[in-house]
Amino acid sequence: MSSPLVQRQYGERCVICEQMKSKGIHLYTSFICTDCEKDLIHTEISNPKYKYYLKQLRKITTPEIFS
């Protein structure tokens, strides 16, 4: 389901909520939906949900640059 046609129709899979969403941002090679982005920004670090966000964000890896 990762063909360009499918992405245009349904969006992309969010690295945090793992749902298909059409709006969001790209961080390296990963997609974060607008809903998760807003919730992440407004979550206090003392909130247990914050640890969940950190766990999900660890899935994002920096792409290697080959020269």
N, C-alpha and C positions, 0 to 999 in steps of 0.2 A: 504493500500500500504506500510506497514512497515515491511513486512516479510523479512527475510534475503535474499531470492532469489531476490526480487524486489530491495533491497538495492544494491546488487552486480551488477545488470544489469543497474540500472539508477542512483545510488548514493543515497544521502540523501538530505533532505530539509534543505536549509540554513536558519538560524534563522534571518538573515538580509534581504536578497533579496527574501526569501521564494520560491526559485526555486530549482529544483532537480539538484544537482551537484555531480560529482564523486570525486573531489579532494578538500581537505580542512583540517581543524583542528577541534578537539573536545574540547569544553570548558565545563567542568562538563558533563552534559547530552545533551548539544546542539552542533550543527554542524555549522561551519562558513566556507563558500567556500573560495577557494584561491583568487578569484577575489575580494570579499568583504574584505577579510583580507588585501590585498595589498592597496585597495582604502582607507580603514579605517586608515591605518598607514600613508598614505600620505595626508590625509585631514587636513587642518588647522582648529583650533578650532573656527575661525571667520567665516568659511564657513557654510551656513545654512544646508548643507548635514550632518555636524557633529552632529547636534541636532537629525536628523533622525537616525543616527547610535546609539546614546545614547538611544533613544526610543526603538529601536529594541533590543539592548543589555539588556535592563531591563527585557526582557522576560526570560533571563537565570536565573535560580534559583540554589542555592547551594543545592545539595542533602543532606538530613539528614543522619547522621550516627547513626545507632542504635547499642547499645552494648549489 
